Amino acid sequence: MTPEQVLEKMGFSPNEIKVYLTLNDHGQKKAGKIAKIAQIDRSSCYHSLKSLIEKGLVGYVMIGDVKCFQATGPKRLLEYVKEQEEDIKAILPNLDARRKAAKIEGQVRLFKGIKGVKSIFLDIARAGQDNMVFGSEGQFSVKMPEFAMQFDRLKKENNIKTKMIIREGRTELDDQRTEYRYLPQTEESPAVTNIYGDKIAIIIWTTEPEGILIENKAAAQAYKSYFKIMWENAKPAKK
């Protein structure tokens, strides 16, 4: 990724990026010169400089009555990210309490793309409860091999066991915390269902994967009952 793309992902505005990179690339400059090199108007330049100063990414010195601005070292970006992380950690208990207070039974969320699906698997790991799965065709390990290994480690750390019903003829590679059974005469499907705690997560492994997370105690209980019936009628799978 380019510096511009990374800074954009960090939440910097286009003008902030132009101003910061101008100072990083060209050294100490007056505001008018920065605006000219960055090809933005003076007003936008001053606004971006003010914001970058507040973030600790830009400083200035007075030469006579004129301010000359300069970027702090690039490593300051890491410090800035760490400060944000600490701020977020500080408010997490408060946000979690507020979320629980306002929680609505029957919450449904949609996730798109690899990052969205990753969020669902992290939620499974954080829940720390056994997971019941059916419909898997091994897409997780193929599409996200590195994260799949990380997920297995998280399962072990959180003492999560998995029961998985797979299509007859399929084999799965996983750690010893997963028990497999198979059902004959089942069709191959891109949709995989995970049931854990009070949640149901349906992952649809299309070109751009999608995930549907349903948080509903009654619905999860019903799915667990259906899974139990399928499990009792399934046969142990050979690894």
N, C-alpha and C positions, 0 to 999 in steps of 0.2 A: 504494500500500500504506500501511497505517496504521503509526505508530511501533511499536505492539504486534506487528504481523505481522513487521516488519523485525527487531526485537529477538529475536523467537522464532526467525527464520531464522538469526540469529547465534549461537544456542545458549543464550540466556538462559532460565532457568526462569520459569514464570508469576509466582512470588512476587518474583523479582528484577526482573521487568518492572514489577510494581506498585510496588515500593519505589522503583526508579529514577525512574519517571515521577511518583510522588508528590513526591519531592524536587525534581525538575526543574520541576514545576508550582507547588509551594507554597513552595519555598525551605527554609531551615534549619529543622530540626525535631528534637525529641527522639524517641527510639525508640517510646515509647508513643503519641505523636501520629501517627507514621508508620503504625504498625500499625492505628490507628483509621481513618485516612483510606483506607489501602489495603485495609482490611477483611480483615486476616489476623491470626492470633494472634501474640503477642509473640515466642514461640520461633522461629517461621518468619521473623519480621521481623528478629530478631538474626542468624539464619543467613544471610539474604539480604544484610544489611548487611555482614557479614564477607566474603562472597564478592565483593560489589561493591567493597569497599575493596581487596581483593587485586587486582582488575582495574584499579584506579586510577580508577574511575568515581565513587567516593564518598569524601569525606574527613570529618573531624570536628574540632570545637574543644571545649575544656573550658571550661565556664562554671561556676565553682565546682567541685563534684564531679560535675557532670552533663555527659554527652557530648551535643553537638548536631551532628547530621549534615547534610551538604549535598552535592549532586551537583556534580561538576566540569562544566565547560562541555560542551555537546553535541559540540563538535569533538574532544573526547577519544575519542569513539567511533571516529573515523577513525584516530586514533593507535593505539587498541587493535587494530583490524583489521590495520593495518600491522605491528604487533608480532607478531601471530599469523602473518602471512604470512612474516615474517623467520624465525620459529621453525620454520615448516614447511620453508622453503627449506634451513635448516641441517641438517634430518634427512633430506631427500630422498635424498642419496647412500647413506646407511646403509639406509634402507627399500628402495631400489632393489636394493642388493646382497643384502639378505635375501630379497627377493622372487625374484630370479634363482636364489639358492641353493636355494630351496624350490619352484621352479617345477615343475609337473607337466605333462607332455606330454598334450595333448588337452584343455586347459582350455576350458570353454564358459561364457560369461557372457550374461545376459539384461538388456537395458536397456529401460526404459519411459518413455514421454512424450517431449516435445520435448527436454528437458534430457538425457535418456538418449541419444537419437539424436545430439545435438550432441557428446556425449562420444566417440561412435564416429568421427565425422568429424574431430574433433581428433586422435584416435589415427591416422587415415589420414594427416593432415598431418604429425604428428610422426614417423611412420615414415620419411618421405622417400623412399619407393619408389613406382615406377609402379603405377597402379591399373587393374584390368580390371573393367569393369562391364557387366552385362546386366540387362534388365528395367525400365530406367528409363522413367517416363512423365512426367518433369519435376516430380515431386512435391516434391523438395527445394527448388527455386526458388520454388514456390508456397507451401509451408508455412512455409519459413524464409528469406524473400528477403534480409534483411539479413545473416544469417549465411552464406548461400550466396555472397554477394559477398566476405565475409571469407575464406571457405574457398578461393575462387579466388585471392585474394592470397597465402594461405599456400602453395597449390600452387606458385605462381610463385616464392615465396621459397625453397621447399625443392626446386625443380627437379623437380617431380612431373609426369609426363605420364600422360594417361588414354586408354585405348582403350575405346570404348563401343559395344556392340551394341544397336541400338534396333529397335523394331517398324517395319515398312515403312509409310510414310505419316506418320511422326512427324518433327518437326524439333526440334532442341535448340539453345539459345542458350548459348554458353560461350566461354571464351577460346581462344586459338590453341593451347593446350597439350592439347586434346582432339581425338582422331581418331575419326570416327564411321563405322560401317558398319551396314547393316540386313539383317535376315532376313525374307523373305516368309512369310506364313501363320503368324505368331506371334500369340498372344492377348494382350490387355491384362491386366496383372497388377499388384496392389498391392505385390508383393515385388520388391525390387531387390537384386542380389548384387554385392558389391565383393570383389575378390581382390587382396591386396597383401602383400608379404613372406611371412610364414608364417601369415597370417590370412585368414579368410573372414568378411565382415560381411554379414548379410542384414537389410535394413531392410524392415519391413512397414508401409506407409503406410495404416493404418486411421485411424479418428477419433482415437484415441490411439495414435500410432505406437509400434512396438516394434522393438527391434534384437537380433539374436543374433550374438554375436562368438565365432567358433571359432578358437582358436589351436593349430594342429596342422600341423607342417611337411609331413607326408605327405598330409594332406587338402588343404592349399593347393596342393601340387604337382599333385595329381590334378585339382583344379578348373582350374588353369592349363592343363593338357593339354586338358581339355574345351573351355575357352575358345579355345585355339589352333585347334582343329578348327572351331569355330563361326566364328571370325574369318576363317579361310581360305575358308570357304564363304559368307561374307557379302559384300554388295556395298557399295561406297563410297556414303555418304549425301550427298545434296545439302543444303548449308546454306542 
